[in-house]
Amino acid sequence: MDVSQQAAKRRKVRKGTRSCWECRRRKIKCEFKKEDDAVCSGCQARQLSCVSQEYKLPDPSPGTGPAQDRRLSQRLGRLEDLMEKLVHKTASEDVAAYKSPSADESPATTQYTCLASDGADIFDSSIAGDAHHVTSMSTGRTPLDHVTLPTPQSPAVKTASRLAKYASISKQLLDQFPAQETLYAISQRSPGAKYVLAVFYSQKDQRDGKPQPISSLAQIPDVSSHPAMIAKHLLDPAQTMEDWVGMVSRLVTSDDELIGSLEGLECLILQSFYQSDAGHLRKAWMTSRRALNLAQLMGIHRRSTKFIRSCDPSFDPKRQPSPSVLWFRINCSDRYLSLVLGLPIGSRDESFLEDSDSQDEGASDRLGRVYAIMSGRIAERNLMSGSEAYVMTQSLDLEIEKASKLMGALWWKLPDMSSYCGWTEACSDDMSAVKLQVRHFSLLILLHLPYLLRDRDQRRYEYNRTTCMQASRAVLLRFLEFRNAFTTATAGRHVDYSALVAAMTLLLGYLGTPWPEYESQRSQDRELAEKTQHKMEEMASLNNDQLYLESAETIRQLMPIVQCCTGGTSTQGSKATVHLSVPFLGTVNIHPSLTPPASHAASVLPSTGSTPTTANPATNAGLLSHTPQSLSPESPVNGHCPYISMDGCLDPDFSMSDASFVVSQWPCFTADLEDWALQGVDTTYWSMLNSDIA
């Protein structure tokens, strides 16, 4: 080639570029051992012609390897063009169904269609056979011109498929909405309407008008809205619509792909609140823990986070809830549920308490934050023992007392809710106040419960017993007032569980040596317990509710403690042992006399579980291996509580078949109220009462 021909074929390349066509084709770095080398290291090693990109690529001779590569490159190029055209067509049609092969399409085209189908199982033998057949065809027979579907890895196809999925879910959710007039009536008359709108905002934010107006609950979202947005609208008025919550749980909150936004997180929180308020404590705990994990992924636990991604294109940033309020609500729910179920808390972060120091923060908001912290610390205290646990108990008692002073004396007065005729603003405020007061007194009960039945001769435990009994009276009075005004079983379940715990504590407090004013207090407390029992029975009759039935029966079985004992002097029935049947736990034997029968001395409750254990933990190792952590014994306790013993279902002579039978009688650990009314609250109660914390 002469100089003129070589100059004519020169191409313009970027200054400093020195690479060959072969290295470019292989997409590797073109390197030369020496600056004056004419052939690069790669071409020299492969014994190929090294042609600089300054010159046009010479036409390959027929039958050579580069020619075959060129033909393959052209075929792939045509395939990519066809893919791109189909992507645009598919996206515009919002993912139409794949077409069946027409008469003029070859069998190979049908096989490509099957391989590219989004629903094809790559482990199906027919798919593997089709792939082998297609790849074995000669070059001339491969119908590349007729390929009309992209590969499953195409991002555009995945996006289109996701849009179709969203559209289907949105349609199913929108089908659940009632008529506009009905939805408006629900939003105006539902007791939870104001709550669900304000739950994600502090009192300052509410005063500033950040929450949506109540009228927004009556608006039906557009069909093109994100499923999380529609689900949140459906959950807002759904405090009494269990079917709606079930639909949202099945279609939206159980799908990780749909909840990665502010609206998705709010759906999880609202669902947890509904499940908790309806009494599904164990499901609420799982939902709350999921919300906590998602919030951490979003960085909401960091105080530096200011903005949260929304799936609503028209979302007003001015109405965004404060991340610290969201983090507080999640932790408040998680810690209280963990405490009453005897489960570990999800996060020890207490930074949300520092945000309550603002002067603009409402007193009730600050009180709620403190109680969230106290719930977590009581759960941690339950893992301690000896003097360390007792010192922490005293410290927490002082902190709770200090927190109660955030509210004035008038706020703590028992509200008269019987005067309300229908749903009013004042009724809503009183309901919120009663719930927060019940939370306060319930924390005091759970804090001092391990010391309720300690040796009465040691005066340091007298304060624990007195505090437990005073807090129990306060809870029962508020329960009666609350249930006189609200007779719907699906709301205020925390008050019901707290009332059961308070009634049991009040009656058990009369075991042991009497104290001054024993007789007068016993008579008043017996009357209060009887009123609670009758109210439970009335609620059970009105709502056909299993929780009230079992709670009333538990109180009835404990009533002999205050009916038979008279000021320390024994009547004929006073020494009779009270047998309390605890579902899925065993029989608790309560001995009103000072000294329990010797036969029960070695039978004790587990320290942290629902399954009784014996003095030899290894004996039951086979059975305990099938027991979840939250309901498994860790170690036997000593006989520090002489008034209570237990006849458990585990015995050293149990065979594996017997053990398997016992396990089969346990409920599903995520069971609903119908299958497990007390949800394990009674298990936690007896474990704390007879624990070896002291």
C-alpha positions in Angstrom: 0.0 0.0 0.0 1.5 3.3 -1.1 1.6 6.5 1.0 -1.3 8.2 -0.8 -3.6 5.2 -0.3 -2.7 4.8 3.3 -3.3 8.5 3.9 -6.7 8.3 2.3 -7.8 5.5 4.6 -6.7 7.2 7.7 -9.5 8.0 10.2 -9.6 10.8 12.7 -9.1 9.6 16.2 -8.8 11.3 19.6 -5.3 12.7 20.2 -3.3 10.3 22.3 -5.4 7.3 21.4 -3.4 4.2 20.3 -5.4 1.0 20.2 -6.2 -1.6 17.7 -9.5 -2.9 16.4 -9.1 -6.3 17.9 -8.6 -5.0 21.4 -11.6 -2.7 21.0 -13.7 -5.7 19.8 -12.6 -7.6 22.9 -13.1 -4.6 25.1 -9.7 -4.9 26.6 -6.9 -2.4 27.1 -4.5 -2.2 24.2 -1.0 -2.3 25.6 2.5 -2.2 23.9 5.6 -3.5 25.4 7.6 -0.7 23.8 6.6 2.6 22.4 8.0 1.7 18.9 6.3 -1.7 18.7 3.9 -2.1 15.8 1.9 -5.0 17.3 0.2 -4.8 20.7 0.8 -7.4 23.3 -2.7 -9.0 22.9 -2.5 -9.4 19.2 1.1 -10.7 19.5 0.0 -13.3 22.0 -3.0 -14.4 19.8 -1.0 -14.2 16.6 -3.6 -11.8 15.1 -3.3 -8.9 12.7 -2.9 -5.7 14.7 -4.7 -2.9 12.9 -4.7 0.6 14.5 -8.1 2.4 14.7 -6.5 5.1 12.7 -7.2 3.0 9.6 -10.4 1.4 8.4 -10.9 -2.2 9.4 -9.9 -4.2 6.3 -12.6 -6.5 4.8 -12.1 -10.0 6.1 -11.6 -12.8 3.7 -14.5 -15.4 3.4 -14.3 -18.2 5.9 -12.0 -16.5 8.4 -12.8 -16.2 12.1 -13.2 -12.4 12.2 -15.8 -12.7 9.4 -17.9 -15.1 11.4 -17.6 -12.7 14.4 -18.8 -9.9 12.1 -21.8 -11.8 11.0 -22.6 -12.7 14.6 -22.3 -9.0 15.6 -24.7 -8.0 12.8 -27.2 -10.6 13.9 -27.0 -9.4 17.5 -27.4 -5.8 16.3 -30.5 -6.6 14.5 -31.8 -8.5 17.5 -31.1 -5.5 19.8 -33.0 -3.2 17.4 -36.0 -5.5 17.5 -35.8 -5.7 21.3 -35.8 -1.9 21.5 -38.9 -1.6 19.3 -40.7 -4.2 21.3 -39.8 -2.5 24.6 -41.4 0.8 23.5 -44.5 -1.0 22.3 -44.8 -3.1 25.5 -44.4 -0.1 27.8 -46.9 2.0 25.9 -49.5 -0.8 26.1 -48.9 -1.3 29.9 -47.8 -4.9 29.4 -50.3 -6.6 27.1 -50.4 -10.4 27.3 -47.9 -12.3 25.2 -49.3 -13.2 21.8 -49.7 -16.8 20.7 -47.8 -17.7 17.5 -49.6 -17.0 14.3 -49.8 -19.3 11.3 -47.0 -17.6 9.4 -44.6 -17.8 12.3 -42.1 -20.6 12.3 -41.8 -23.2 15.1 -38.5 -21.6 16.1 -40.2 -18.3 16.8 -42.6 -20.1 19.1 -39.7 -21.6 21.0 -38.1 -18.2 21.4 -41.4 -16.9 22.7 -41.5 -19.6 25.3 -38.0 -19.0 26.4 -38.6 -15.3 26.8 -41.9 -15.6 28.6 -41.9 -13.9 31.9 -43.6 -16.7 33.7 -41.4 -19.5 32.3 -39.7 -21.8 34.8 -36.1 -22.1 33.8 -35.9 -25.5 35.6 -38.7 -26.9 33.5 -37.4 -29.8 31.3 -39.5 -28.6 28.3 -37.8 -25.2 28.5 -34.4 -26.8 28.5 -35.3 -28.9 25.5 -36.6 -25.9 23.6 -33.4 -24.0 24.3 -31.3 -26.9 23.0 -33.3 -27.2 19.9 -33.1 -23.5 19.1 -29.3 -23.2 19.7 -28.6 -26.3 17.6 -30.2 -24.8 14.4 -28.0 -23.7 11.6 -27.3 -20.0 11.0 -29.5 -19.8 8.0 -32.5 -21.3 9.8 -32.4 -19.1 12.9 -35.5 -16.8 12.6 -34.0 -13.7 14.1 -36.2 -11.4 12.0 -39.3 -12.8 13.7 -38.3 -12.5 17.3 -40.9 -10.2 19.0 -40.2 -10.6 22.7 -37.4 -9.3 24.9 -35.4 -11.4 27.2 -36.6 -11.6 30.8 -33.6 -9.7 32.0 -34.7 -6.5 30.2 -35.3 -3.7 32.7 -38.0 -2.2 30.6 -40.0 -5.5 30.6 -39.5 -5.8 34.4 -40.8 -2.3 34.8 -43.8 -3.0 32.6 -44.5 -6.2 34.5 -44.3 -4.3 37.7 -46.7 -1.7 36.4 -49.2 -4.4 35.5 -48.9 -5.9 39.0 -49.4 -2.5 40.6 -52.5 -1.9 38.4 -54.0 -5.2 39.5 -53.4 -4.6 43.2 -54.7 -1.0 42.9 -57.9 -2.3 41.3 -58.4 -4.9 44.0 -57.9 -2.3 46.7 -60.2 0.2 45.1 -63.0 -2.4 44.9 -63.0 -2.5 48.7 -64.0 1.2 49.0 -67.6 1.8 49.8 -69.8 4.4 48.1 -68.6 8.0 48.5 -71.6 8.8 50.8 -70.8 5.8 53.0 -67.1 6.7 53.2 -68.0 10.2 54.2 -70.3 9.0 57.0 -67.6 6.7 58.3 -65.0 9.5 58.3 -67.3 11.8 60.2 -68.6 9.4 62.8 -65.7 7.0 63.3 -64.0 7.4 66.7 -60.6 6.7 65.0 -60.8 9.2 62.2 -59.1 12.0 64.1 -56.6 9.6 65.6 -55.3 8.1 62.3 -54.8 11.5 60.8 -52.9 12.9 63.8 -51.0 9.8 64.9 -47.9 10.6 62.8 -47.7 14.2 64.0 -46.7 15.9 67.3 -49.1 18.2 69.0 -47.1 21.2 67.6 -47.5 19.8 64.1 -51.2 19.4 64.7 -51.5 23.0 65.9 -49.6 24.1 62.8 -52.2 22.3 60.6 -49.8 19.7 59.1 -52.3 16.7 59.2 -54.8 16.3 56.4 -58.4 17.4 57.2 -60.9 14.8 58.1 -62.7 15.4 54.8 -59.6 13.8 53.1 -60.7 10.4 54.5 -63.8 10.5 52.3 -61.7 10.9 49.1 -61.3 7.8 47.0 -57.8 7.7 45.4 -57.3 7.7 41.6 -56.9 4.3 40.0 -53.4 5.2 38.8 -52.2 5.8 42.3 -49.5 3.7 43.9 -50.9 0.7 45.8 -49.3 2.0 49.1 -51.2 5.3 48.7 -54.5 3.5 48.2 -53.7 1.1 51.0 -53.1 4.0 53.4 -56.4 5.6 52.4 -58.1 2.3 53.0 -56.5 1.8 56.4 -57.4 5.4 57.6 -61.1 4.7 58.2 -60.6 1.0 58.7 -60.4 0.9 62.5 -63.5 -1.3 62.6 -63.2 -2.9 59.1 -61.1 -6.0 59.6 -61.7 -7.2 56.0 -60.0 -4.0 54.7 -57.0 -4.5 57.0 -56.7 -8.1 55.8 -56.8 -7.1 52.2 -54.1 -4.5 52.7 -51.9 -7.0 54.6 -52.3 -9.6 51.9 -51.7 -7.3 48.9 -49.5 -4.5 50.1 -47.7 -4.7 53.4 -46.6 -8.3 52.9 -44.8 -7.3 49.7 -41.4 -5.6 50.3 -41.5 -4.1 46.9 -44.5 -1.9 47.8 -43.6 -0.5 51.2 -40.3 1.2 50.5 -41.8 4.7 50.9 -43.3 7.0 53.4 -46.8 5.7 52.6 -45.6 2.1 52.9 -44.1 2.7 56.3 -47.3 4.4 57.4 -49.3 1.4 56.3 -47.2 -0.9 58.4 -47.6 1.4 61.5 -51.4 1.7 61.0 -51.7 -2.0 60.5 -49.8 -2.7 63.7 -51.9 -0.2 65.6 -55.1 -1.8 64.3 -53.9 -5.4 65.2 -52.8 -4.3 68.6 -56.0 -2.4 69.4 -58.1 -5.4 68.1 -56.2 -7.7 70.4 -54.0 -9.5 67.9 -50.9 -8.8 70.0 -48.5 -11.3 68.5 -49.3 -10.3 64.9 -49.0 -6.7 65.9 -45.6 -7.4 67.4 -44.4 -8.9 64.1 -45.8 -6.0 62.0 -44.3 -3.4 64.4 -40.9 -5.1 64.2 -41.1 -5.1 60.4 -41.9 -1.4 60.5 -39.0 -0.8 62.8 -36.6 -2.6 60.5 -37.9 -0.7 57.5 -37.5 2.6 59.3 -33.9 1.8 60.0 -33.3 1.0 56.4 -34.8 4.4 55.5 -32.5 6.0 58.1 -35.4 7.4 60.1 -33.6 6.4 63.4 -30.9 9.0 62.5 -31.6 12.5 63.8 -30.0 14.0 60.7 -32.8 12.6 58.5 -35.2 15.3 57.4 -36.9 14.0 54.3 -38.6 10.7 53.5 -39.3 9.5 50.0 -43.0 9.5 49.0 -44.6 7.4 46.3 -47.2 10.2 45.7 -46.1 12.5 42.9 -48.3 15.3 44.2 -47.1 15.0 47.8 -46.8 18.3 49.7 -43.4 18.2 51.6 -45.0 20.6 54.1 -47.3 17.8 55.3 -44.5 15.3 55.8 -44.5 13.8 59.3 -41.5 14.4 61.4 -39.1 11.4 61.2 -38.6 11.5 65.0 -42.3 11.2 65.6 -42.5 8.2 63.3 -39.5 6.6 65.0 -41.1 7.2 68.4 -44.5 5.7 67.4 -42.8 2.6 66.1 -40.6 2.1 69.2 -43.5 2.8 71.5 -45.6 0.0 70.0 -42.6 -2.4 69.7 -41.5 -1.9 73.3 -44.9 -2.2 75.0 -45.8 -5.3 73.0 -42.4 -6.8 73.7 -42.9 -6.2 77.4 -46.4 -7.7 77.8 -45.4 -10.7 75.6 -42.1 -11.3 77.3 -40.1 -10.8 74.1 -36.9 -8.8 73.5 -37.2 -5.2 72.3 -36.1 -4.3 68.7 -34.0 -1.3 69.4 -32.3 0.3 72.4 -32.1 3.7 70.8 -33.6 6.5 73.0 -32.8 9.5 70.9 -36.5 10.2 70.4 -36.7 11.2 74.1 -34.3 14.1 73.5 -36.7 15.5 70.9 -39.4 15.8 73.6 -37.4 18.5 75.4 -38.7 21.2 73.0 -41.0 23.7 74.6 -43.4 23.3 71.7 -43.8 19.6 72.5 -47.1 18.8 74.1 -47.0 17.3 77.7 -48.9 14.2 76.7 -46.4 13.6 73.8 -43.5 13.9 76.2 -45.2 11.6 78.6 -45.8 9.0 75.9 -42.1 9.1 74.9 -41.0 8.6 78.6 -43.4 5.6 78.8 -41.8 4.1 75.7 -38.4 4.4 77.3 -39.7 2.9 80.6 -41.2 -0.1 78.7 -37.9 -0.9 77.2 -36.0 -0.5 80.5 -38.4 -2.7 82.4 -37.9 -5.4 79.8 -34.2 -5.1 80.3 -34.7 -5.2 84.1 -36.5 -8.5 83.8 -33.2 -10.0 82.5 -31.3 -9.0 85.7 -31.3 -10.5 89.1 -30.3 -9.8 92.7 -29.6 -6.3 94.1 -28.9 -5.0 90.6 -32.5 -5.7 89.5 -34.0 -4.2 92.7 -31.9 -1.0 92.4 -33.0 -0.5 88.8 -36.6 -1.1 89.9 -36.4 1.7 92.4 -34.7 4.0 89.9 -37.4 3.3 87.3 -40.1 3.9 89.9 -38.7 7.4 90.5 -38.5 8.2 86.8 -42.2 7.1 86.3 -43.3 9.3 89.2 -41.3 12.2 87.9 -42.9 11.8 84.4 -46.4 11.7 85.9 -45.8 15.3 87.1 -45.7 16.5 83.5 -49.5 16.4 83.6 -51.5 18.5 86.1 -53.6 16.9 88.9 -56.8 17.7 87.0 -55.6 15.5 84.1 -55.1 12.5 86.3 -58.7 12.8 87.6 -60.9 9.9 86.6 -63.0 11.2 83.7 -66.8 10.8 83.7 -67.4 9.3 80.2 -71.0 8.2 80.8 -72.3 11.7 80.1 -71.3 11.6 76.4 -74.1 11.1 73.9 -72.3 10.2 70.7 -68.8 11.0 69.4 -67.4 14.4 70.3 -64.1 16.1 70.5 -64.1 16.0 74.3 -64.9 12.3 74.2 -61.9 11.7 71.9 -59.6 13.6 74.3 -60.9 11.7 77.3 -60.5 8.3 75.5 -56.9 9.2 74.7 -56.3 10.3 78.3 -57.7 7.1 79.8 -55.5 5.0 77.5 -52.4 6.9 78.5 -53.3 6.7 82.2 -53.9 3.0 81.9 -50.4 2.7 80.3 -48.9 4.6 83.3 -50.5 2.3 85.9 -49.8 -0.8 83.9 -46.1 0.0 83.8 -46.1 0.4 87.6 -47.8 -3.0 88.0 -45.3 -4.7 85.7 -42.4 -2.9 87.3 -43.2 -4.1 90.9 -44.9 -7.4 90.1 -41.8 -9.6 90.7 -41.8 -8.4 94.3 -45.6 -8.6 95.0 -45.4 -11.9 96.9 -42.0 -11.6 98.5 -41.5 -12.3 102.2 -43.8 -9.9 104.0 -41.4 -9.9 107.0 -39.0 -7.9 104.9 -40.4 -4.4 105.0 -38.5 -3.3 101.9 -41.0 -5.3 99.7 -44.0 -3.6 101.3 -43.7 -0.6 99.0 -43.7 -2.9 96.0 -46.9 -4.6 97.1 -48.7 -1.3 98.0 -47.7 0.2 94.6 -49.0 -2.8 92.7 -52.3 -2.8 94.5 -52.9 0.9 94.2 -52.0 0.9 90.5 -54.4 -2.1 90.0 -57.3 -0.2 91.6 -56.6 2.8 89.3 -56.6 0.5 86.2 -59.8 -1.2 87.1 -61.7 2.0 87.7 -60.6 3.3 84.3 -61.5 0.0 82.7 -65.1 0.2 84.1 -65.4 3.9 83.0 -64.0 3.1 79.5 -66.2 0.1 78.9 -69.3 1.8 80.1 -68.8 4.3 77.3 -67.3 2.0 74.6 -68.9 -1.4 74.2 -67.2 -2.4 70.9 -64.7 -5.2 71.5 -62.5 -4.3 68.6 -61.3 -1.1 70.1 -59.2 -0.5 73.3 -57.9 -4.0 73.8 -54.9 -2.7 75.7 -57.4 -1.5 78.4 -58.9 -5.0 78.5 -55.6 -6.8 78.9 -54.4 -4.3 81.5 -57.7 -4.8 83.4 -57.1 -8.6 83.6 -53.6 -8.1 84.8 -54.8 -5.5 87.4 -57.6 -7.7 88.7 -55.2 -10.7 89.1 -52.7 -8.5 90.9 -55.2 -7.0 93.2 -56.6 -10.3 94.3 -53.2 -12.0 94.7 -52.0 -9.1 96.8 -54.1 -10.5 99.7 -52.0 -13.6 100.0 -49.9 -13.7 103.1 -49.7 -11.8 106.3 -52.5 -9.2 106.8 -51.7 -5.5 107.3 -53.5 -2.6 109.0 -56.8 -1.8 107.4 -56.8 -5.2 105.8 -60.5 -5.9 106.3 -61.9 -2.6 105.0 -59.7 -2.7 101.9 -60.4 -6.4 101.3 -64.1 -5.7 101.2 -63.7 -2.7 98.8 -61.3 -4.6 96.5 -63.6 -7.6 96.4 -66.4 -5.4 95.2 -64.2 -3.8 92.6 -63.1 -7.2 91.3 -66.7 -8.4 91.1 -67.7 -5.3 89.1 -64.9 -6.0 86.7 -65.9 -9.7 86.4 -69.5 -8.7 85.7 -68.4 -6.1 83.1 -66.2 -8.7 81.4 -69.2 -11.1 81.3 -71.4 -8.4 79.9 -68.9 -7.5 77.2 -68.5 -11.2 76.3 -72.3 -11.5 75.9 -72.5 -8.3 73.8 -69.6 -9.2 71.5 -69.5 -13.0 71.7 -65.8 -12.5 72.6 -63.4 -15.2 73.8 -61.1 -12.7 75.6 -63.8 -11.4 77.9 -65.0 -15.0 78.6 -61.5 -16.2 79.6 -60.7 -13.0 81.6 -64.0 -13.3 83.6 -63.4 -16.9 84.3 -59.8 -16.2 85.5 -61.2 -13.5 87.9 -63.9 -15.8 89.1 -61.3 -18.5 89.9 -59.2 -16.0 91.9 -62.2 -14.6 93.9 -61.9 -17.2 96.8 -58.7 -15.5 97.8 -60.6 -12.5 99.2 -63.8 -14.4 99.9 -62.4 -17.1 102.2 -59.6 -15.3 104.1 -60.7 -13.1 107.0 -58.0 -11.0 108.5 -55.5 -13.9 108.8 -57.9 -16.1 110.7 -58.8 -19.2 108.7 -62.4 -20.2 108.0 -63.1 -23.8 106.8 -62.5 -22.9 103.2 -59.6 -20.5 103.8 -56.9 -23.2 103.6 -58.4 -24.6 100.4 -56.0 -24.3 97.5 -57.2 -22.3 94.5 -56.6 -24.0 91.2 -56.3 -21.7 88.3 -56.3 -23.3 84.8 -54.1 -21.2 82.5 -54.6 -22.2 78.8 -51.4 -23.7 77.2 -49.5 -23.4 80.4 -50.8 -25.7 83.1 -52.6 -25.5 86.5 -51.4 -22.7 88.9 -52.0 -23.7 92.5 -52.5 -20.8 94.8 -52.2 -21.4 98.5 -54.0 -18.8 100.7 -52.4 -20.3 103.8 -48.9 -19.1 104.8 -47.3 -22.5 104.2 -47.9 -24.3 101.0 -48.4 -28.1 100.9 -45.1 -30.0 100.8 -46.1 -31.8 97.7 -46.0 -28.5 95.8 -42.7 -27.2 97.1 -40.7 -28.4 94.2 -43.2 -27.4 91.5 -42.5 -23.9 90.4 -43.0 -21.7 87.4 -40.4 -21.1 84.8 -38.5 -17.9 84.9 -39.3 -16.7 81.3 -41.6 -19.1 79.6 -44.9 -20.7 79.4 -43.7 -24.3 79.7 -43.1 -25.5 83.3 -39.8 -27.1 84.1 -38.4 -29.4 86.7 -35.2 -29.3 88.8 -33.4 -31.1 86.0 -33.5 -29.0 82.8 -31.7 -31.7 80.8 -34.6 -34.1 81.3 -36.8 -31.9 79.1 -34.2 -31.0 76.6 -35.9 -33.0 73.9 -39.2 -31.2 74.3 -37.7 -27.7 74.9 -35.8 -28.0 71.6 -39.2 -27.6 69.9 -40.3 -24.6 72.0 -40.0 -21.0 70.7 -37.7 -18.8 72.7 -40.4 -16.6 74.0 -42.3 -19.5 75.5 -39.3 -21.7 76.7 -38.0 -22.0 80.2 -34.4 -21.0 80.8 -33.8 -22.3 84.3 -35.8 -23.5 87.3 -36.3 -21.0 90.1 -36.1 -21.4 93.8 -39.1 -21.5 96.1 -39.0 -17.8 96.9 -42.8 -17.5 96.3 -44.4 -20.0 98.8 -48.0 -19.0 97.9 -47.9 -20.2 94.3 -46.9 -23.5 92.7 -47.6 -25.2 89.5 -48.5 -28.6 88.2 -46.9 -28.5 84.8 -47.4 -30.7 81.8 -43.7 -31.7 81.7 -42.5 -34.6 83.8 -39.2 -36.5 84.1 -41.1 -39.7 83.0 -42.4 -38.1 79.8 -41.7 -40.1 76.7 -41.0 -38.4 73.3 -44.5 -39.4 72.1 -46.0 -37.7 75.2 -43.8 -34.6 74.6 -44.9 -34.5 70.9 -48.5 -34.6 72.0 -48.1 -31.7 74.4 -46.4 -29.6 71.6 -49.2 -30.5 69.2 -51.7 -29.0 71.7 -50.1 -25.6 71.7 -51.6 -23.0 69.4 -50.0 -21.4 66.4 -47.7 -18.8 67.8 -49.4 -16.2 65.5 -52.9 -17.4 66.4 -55.8 -15.0 66.4 -58.0 -14.2 69.4 -60.4 -17.1 68.6 -57.6 -19.6 69.0 -55.5 -17.9 71.7 -57.5 -15.2 73.5 -54.9 -14.1 76.0 -52.1 -14.1 73.4 -49.5 -15.1 76.0 -50.1 -12.2 78.3 -51.0 -14.6 81.1 -47.8 -16.5 80.5 -45.7 -13.4 80.9 -47.6 -12.4 84.0 -47.1 -15.7 85.9 -43.4 -15.9 84.8 -42.7 -12.4 86.1 -44.6 -13.0 89.3 -42.6 -16.1 90.1 -39.3 -15.2 88.6 -35.9 -15.3 90.3 -35.3 -11.6 89.8 -34.7 -11.0 93.5 
